[in-house]
Every structure is written in structure tokens, then in C-alpha cells.
Amino acid sequence: MRIEKAVVLAAGLGTRLLPATRSQPKEMLPVGRKPIIQYVLEELRKADISKILIVTGKMKRAIEDYFEKDKPAPFYIRQGDKRGTGGALLPAEPFVENEPFLVAFGDSLIKNSSTPTLLERMIKVHQKKRAAATLAIEEVALSETEKYGVVKIDPRFNRGQKQGIFQIVDIIEKPESGKAPGNLVLAARFIFEPIVFKMLHLIKPHKGELWLTDSLKLLIRKSYPVYGVKLKSGEKRYDVGSFESYYRTFLELALSDKEFGKSLKVYLQHLLKGRKNTPTPSRGMHSHEWGGKKGGGTTR
């Protein structure tokens, strides 16, 4: 069945980004020229997703106002009590009906420079393997695995590893240091069959929260096929969940700006060298006047 629906989870409170998120949702924080969530919707639409539901929450009206003039406009539903990522997905059940669908975290960007894109590859794998769930996965340093949901693979079932396709046999949420089964972790993009909602209704909460990873583990335990599609070298995920990750994301995408990226790089180089007379662009001043070149391309 063709996949034409997506759910964007954007109900989180963004407490790690206070006080910036006191007046606006974290998904609306600008990254370069656009708010974070616009990159997410552009990624989905590039994969030919025509119907998008955004799960929002308290203090998230700015998202609805921002996309008001989009054609087609997204649909919206508000999550009530905050109950984790699984709890955020549950209100989307009536929207999904009985169709496969994509899920994206509204505060995570995937920068694509590959053809086909990550989502296009995931859709192809999901349909070919008749999977119950297909997950985006990426490699991280082993020392970083305790921050993520780590997937476990069985080499006996993974003839497609060279193509970046893996059958997943378990998922460990934020394993203790040194106890991760590998360094492949979940990367904020998922494709699900509707059976995932049955799993969400069956799992037990952790301190009132339903974890999406628990529903995936239950799918695997019940012998439903779950696959992972690895990000390629030309793709990168940016998780905008803290000030450190937000600053890094903003800088990297700003440096790729076609008009100001090159001159911004020159400016940053001056700052890092500690020069006293660091050039500062004044209003109306073109970039070539302070060391850059107007129209410069990516300078990462």
C-alpha cells in the first residue's frame, strides 16, 4: 500500500531550552532562515507525503499559525497529558485509520544530500520487506550510546548490511555505559503499520510515560518484522533538544547558506583567532565588504 500519511510529534514542552521556549515552541526556534519544524515538513513532502498530522500541546498555537497558508495545510491534534513519545503518538490513531504511516520528531532534522533520500529508501524497504516497522538508524560513538535507543542486529538475518539495511532483533533504551549491543541508534524517523497502536495499548508506562521503543520491542517479541535503514554518509541528523545541540545545528546550517555562509565563516574565523578588530557587518553592508563573497556556497 502506498504511504501517504505522516505524523509529526511536536507536543514536548522543551524544558531543556528554557527560557527560549517560554514564548514559543522549540519546534519554532529558527535554524538559519527557517523554523526547525519547516525543515521536517519539507522533508516529508519531498517524499510525496500528502497528508500530515502534527501532534501539538500546550503553548503550541504558533505552529498552527505558521502553517496556516500552506497548501495543503497540515492537520492538528492536541495531546492531553504528557505521556512520553508513545503517548504522543496515540492521539493519531483515528487519523491513521488502517494505513501505514511515517512518524517524524518535530525537533529533529535530517539533512539529505543523497538520492534517493532517506525517507524514500525507508518506504521502499518497508514495502519490499512487508515490515511492521521500519526505522531510521545511525552510527554514533560507543561512548554516546547511553543517550539513545540502541538497536541490536543479528548478522545471520542481515545480508543487506552493505546496502545499509538491517533486520532488528531488539532495542535497548539508553543502555548503561559499556552495555550497548552496538553503536547503531534510532534516528527520529519511523514507518509503522497500524499494528503499532495495538502494541502501545499493551505496553506498561514508565513513571506515567509510554515509550515508543517499548512498542517496537513488543512487535519484535511477537515476531513482527522490524527493519532499520542506515543514514548514508551524505545524510546527517540534527537533534535540537538542548542549547548545545541547537547552537551547533544553527551554526552548521547557517554556514551552508548560499548568500551569507561564506562570509559568516570568515567572521567566525576572526572571532576564533581572537582578533581585536573583528569585522562586523553593518546594516546594508554586503558580505564582500568584510571578507566574504556574496552568493558563496556551502562552506562546511
Secondary structure, DSSP 8 states (H G I E B T S, - for coil): ----EEEEE-----GGGTTGGGSS-GGGSEETTEEHHHHHHHHHHHTT--EEEEEE-TT-HHHHHHTTT-SS--EEEE--S--HHHHHHGGGHHHHTTS-EEEEETTEEEE--SSS-HHHHHHHHHHHHT-SEEEEEEE--GGGGGGSEEEEE-GGG-TTGGGTEEEEEEEEES--TT--S-SEEEEEEEEE-THHHHHHHHS--BTTB--HHHHHHHHHHTT--EEEEE--TT-EEEE-SSHHHHHHHHHHHHHT-TTTHHHHHHHHHHHHHT-TT-----TT--GGGGT--TT-----
